[in-house]
């Protein structure tokens, strides 16, 4: 539990100290991969179903689990922790969470909050 909190704090500080690293959190690679899958599958309605979501998510989770498993015993888990930091940083999303929180706090109604965050 303490390592999870430490990882979250490291990622939050890294996002605040080096905001130029947010460029790495863009999901252009995911759009490219989806376009590649779409060309291979030739089923446009596939992405709007649960099966399409599983087709996208399962290989990514399996690859992440495989790398995580392979790094488990090296350097007493330090490489696994660093890999977890990288995954958490990338999954944090491309937007600035501090700016989103400030905009939501300034909004008066729920409709304004939704409008400002989208």
C-alpha positions, 0 to 999 in steps of 0.5 A: 500500500505504501508503494502504491501511494509513493508511486502516485505521488511520484507520478503527480510530482513528475507531471507538475515538475515536468509538464512537457512530459505530458506529450508522452501521454498522447494516445496517437499510438492507440488510434494508429493501432485501432486503424490498423485493426479496422483495416484488418477486420473490415468490420466498422460496427465491431468497435461499438460492441463489447467484443471490440472493446475486449479486442482492443484491451485484452492484448494491451493488458496481456502485454503489460502483464507479460512485461510485469511478470518478466521484471518481477525478480530482478533487482528486488522488484525495482524494475517492476516498480519503475515499470509500474510508474511508467504504466501509471504515468501513461495511463494518467491521461493526456490532460492536465488534472490540475487545470481540470480540477480548477475549471470544475471548482470554478463552475457554478452548476453541474452543467457548467462543470460538464461543459468546462471539462469536455 
